[in-house]
Amino acid sequence: MAQTLLALLLVNSSAKGPNLVFRWPPNPETTSRLSRPLPHEDRLELDNPWRAANHNNSPQITVDASSEAAATVAEDYQWKSPSVIRDSSRSFPRSGSLPTSAANALPEEHFFDDDELAEDPTDEYHRIFDYSTQFLAGMLCPKTSLCHQKFDLLIDNLLFIGHPVCIEDGGHWRFKREKSSSGSRGRSSVNHDSMDDIKSDTSIRVYSPTGNNESSWLHMFHFVLVLDSPDSSSSASGNMSKYFDTIYKQIAFTITAVLFQEQVFSNFVELECDALGSLEAEYIAKGEPFSAFMSQALQISSIASAMKILFDAVKSSTMAYITLNDIPLELQLPPFLDHLLHGEEEHELDLVDHQEDDDEARLWGCDLSFGWRLPSLAPWKSLLLLEGDQELDPYINLRGPHVRPDEREHAEGLIRFLETASVTLSFSDMANLLDWDLETQIYPTVRWLVHHRRAKVVDTVHLGLKTIFTLPPEFDAPLSALSAEFKRDFPQSEIPPLPSLLASISEASSKQSDNHFFAVVVRSKELIPLYHEVVIWLLKRDMLFTLHLRIRIVATAELKARVRQAHERKLEWSRGQRHQDRVGSGLRPRDQDPAFYEVNVRRPGSALFPLSPRGVHRFSRRMSSAESESGRTNETFLVHADEDDEEAITDESDDENIAWGSPEDTLCPSLISDPGTASPLERKWLAAMSEGKDEHIARRFEQINQYFDGKSTDDEILHRAEISRRQLREVLHHYDEYLQTFLHPA
């Protein structure tokens, strides 16, 4: 909702001057403000101005006297508009009666005399916000050079926002031709907010009077939103600017664009203003009350009824379904727009982790990335369809005969999407079932449904309701009203009353096992379809939040000590090996290899073993093959020896790059905050955790431990790692001593 919205105005200008055509609500009121701080509630601590003014008259103030005095002067603390306390007999200079900015913006004929400002304060037809309607209408009808762009004006504490449009030279209502300005500088909103955005490049339709009795008297019209200017100290200046700019783009510019288009095409706005002006003059002449005129205006004017519906929808933070000249519109403001006017500490506790990074803003788009506080748009999320207004239900319109043949395929695809969507199916599952692309088809459809409040993004619910839920800090409606509605929708005896159901869900969230919805509430497979509707009923009213498993890795003190001891043993072995290499380098080959001595001493054919001529020939053949085999063996041995030496050198150099710290660091466990970017020492700990584990378990742990950062949910891990929930549970079971698991909303 927009808590600062006070009224909607429709102002026009003709040869007779500016005029306030219609407003809603009939008698808007501004928020009460103080001109100075109020006294304390017990009325004993009066402010310094009162003490100074009454010091001589009442040197000693009793409790009763001070209370009466505070009550008597209470009206003095109330801030009032200067127009209320202005002496009607005073005269105002023609050039000084308006602010400088307004004086420059208004034509000379729009300045007013005192008689125009001194109307009867009780005249509801001609007074609004304690100002003359003629005065405000003149202020809100600027010069033609300031039309077709954003308009904002601050009077006292009232902020007027709109987009005035005017007739072109020659008495024609037409779209302004687009000006090619590639290197234009200045405020980009002027170019963006031009009426060029609603015209066609190939044709420009123009309304011009054709009959002799027909006259185009409407020169300008301006749809205005009146806002109560908030305290500038309550929010950052950037947030304040975004707040007003969002209201302008979503409401003021959109309404003006449609009205301007219909005025160009069919003279719609002029006919509506003529009907409302004639009705007002008739009721004033008859002496009818202003409330009677407003009631009748809602009956005869589509603009008047649209303004009422729009105002009520904005104040109640709902979708406004309006019709202007048979053109249906759906308008709304971001539901959390008012949070920009308050500090962060004033926001209500929210269990949902709303993503606000650049990637999430890109996925949701510019229209939904500001003031919506939407959950992340991820493949493992799901969609919950909501009931819409039946009069403008797009689901029914998709099947209507007005759909063009080239749009029929898209319409049928959207219908299939709506029929497939379920809270038990993730976006990834729906993409597979529909054979749609996730980025280019699923996400745009979800954005359209969420933006028009036809659906909401929720966590995927287990098909067997084995999902862990928790309750929000507060509900949007009283529990008594919710209980009565729940009993009406679920009269079955198997369903407990709503308070009992909520108590069971709240108690289950603190259990270590059997804490999912099926184990706590359902307890029977036959009741799953019925309780599935119960879960949907609760999710639509934001009465349930899904708890997700999150995992962290902890290196225990025993593990750290074991890794350090292995490192120290390796250092000792490497020192001993280097010492042996230095000692062995000074020996002869015969001394280095005892086999050399054995082979040469005991070889047949030596002086100790004489051979016969036939034996010599047989021995020579055997020796040639043996020597070749021995050569290959020695080569293989040398290659492996070189590889072992290189591996030992690599491990030793890696160990030198590790910050091992002091031995006292192994006395306490350590949390590996981000396993995906683990340090060399943390990688040693992770590798040591898999010692003695089955090879496939260790390989899967190495694959998925990057998601054990306490941020990724179990659904995200299953999707990204492409594993089943059973495989995840298997890893958690084997590495239980090194894992820290907890439940938290997504």
Disulfide bonds with the S-S distance in Angstrom:
none
